[in-house]
Structure formats: C-alpha cells, structure tokens
Amino acid sequence: MIRVTVERLELSGEPVEVVLGGGLMQSGDPVLIGAIEAGVKEIAPAATVHVTTSPPVVGAALLGLDELEAGPEAQEKLRRELAEAFPGVENPQSGDGRKRPGRSRR
C-alpha cells in the first residue's frame, strides 16, 4: 500500500513521512518495523517512517479538518480533546516527540 501511494502521488524523491499504525506496529517489533522501513527506503530514500500510538479516529478527524481547511490550532485542539476523551491518545506534543503543525497530509 505504501509503494502504490508513493508512486501514484509521485513522491519517490520527496522527504515524505510514512506513518505506521495498528496493534502490530505498536508492538514495536524492531525486525518488522526495520523491514518495512527498508522497503520504504527502496522506493523513497528521503522518507521518514514513524509508528503512531494514535487510534485511527485521530487520522480520520485530522483528514476532516484538512477538508475544512482548518489551521494548526484546530488540529492541536482536536488532539487535546481526543486525549481527554480516549486515554492513551497522544497529546499535541507527545507521541514521537514532534509537534504537528499545519496540514496533516503534507
């Protein structure tokens, strides 16, 4: 799926972020994640691979905010409120330690 997405969007030469989610990824298996990262680097050498701790609802909600052209403040508010509603959801400055300003799909 990653290969098809990167190729169709013509992002092979771009420094894209690839986010892996789901229970299997969250297990943190270094062999599995390393193999995926190696495969990603074959098709997009400048790509960065991250494993998210957020449930799929966060990504869906962020995509909705993108469609509404909401700014980074709205994304931070969404993450904050989801963290309060669903324990274990990363807050705007946790997860991989990076704050995510701007549009989530770019």
Buried (B, 14 or more C-beta within 10 A) or exposed (E): EBEEEBEEEEBBEEEBBBBBBEEEBEEEEEEEBEEBBEEBBEBBEEBBBBBBBBBEEBBEBBEEBBEEEBEBEBBBEBBBEBBEEEEEBBEBEEBEEEEBEEBBEE
